[in-house]
Amino acid sequence: EKHNVLGRLLCGTNAMCAGYNLILTGHSLGGGVACVLALLLRKHWRRDWPHLSSRVRCVAFSPPGGLLSRKVAEATAAFTTTVY
């Protein structure tokens, strides 16, 4: 957050990657980390770049069960694809 490298790359004034989507992915615990990171980025970017927050997605391969509470899992369902 301090340097906001991803935000500047994707939607800063001279964004090199303007218009790109950000897809976070991982396997096992990495899939869980990708899901949590996607949730945090969407929340943070919704404030600064509302149009970008909807372009952050997650694909998690065999993430650990019980990683998220039911409420948070339901909130991430719209932007997370889980493959078992």
Stockholm file with secondary structure:
# STOCKHOLM 1.0

chainA/1-84         EKHNVLGRLLCGTNAMCAGYNLILTGHSLGGGVACVLALLLRKHWRRDWPHLSSRVRCVAFSPPGGLLSRKVAEATAAFTTTVY
#=GR chainA/1-84 SS CCSCHHHHHHHSTTCTTTTCCEEEEEETHHHHHHHHHHHHHHHHHHHHCHHHHTTEEEEEESCCTTSSCHHHHHHHTTTEEEEC
#=GC SS_cons        CCSCHHHHHHHSTTCTTTTCCEEEEEETHHHHHHHHHHHHHHHHHHHHCHHHHTTEEEEEESCCTTSSCHHHHHHHTTTEEEEC
//
